[in-house]
């Protein structure tokens, strides 16, 4: 697959994308999600408004750096069930932080009693209050485990 699809850097076309505007997940409890992402992880809440597609539902955003956001919808009244990994669904959300902030955020997870799996000296996995898998990774953007990915 690599030989078939991965073009050498010098022959790859330049991307026309500017980055991920936001990734949207579903929250079962707005207050709990804000307490976790802003209170525990330290990502500032930047906006909260009614979802235009579903009256009574909230759409809210957290700043995760470099103009990128993680957003959530709550969908009250719908029986959505528990988080599940499905084809086409979310496997995990990898959030990049500096090495200094990675250590601070690990300490914040400890203080909040959030269990996590430390995969390496740069990567921690845990689940958010609704079961979505989140990774805090301190490798530089465009790198993973010392290898360029961008």
PENOR-V571320 format. One line per field, one symbol per residue. ss: DSSP state (A for helix, B for strand, O for the rest). A space follows every 50 residues. Layout:
ss = ???
//
This chain:
ss = OAAAAOOOAAAOOOOOOOOOOBBBBBBOOAAAAAAAAAAAOOOOBBBBBB OOOOOOOBBBBBBBBOOBBBBBBBOOOOOOOOOOOOOOOOOOBBBBOOAA AAAAAAAAAAAAOOOOBBOOOOBBBBBOOOOOBBBBBOOOOOBBOOBBOO
//
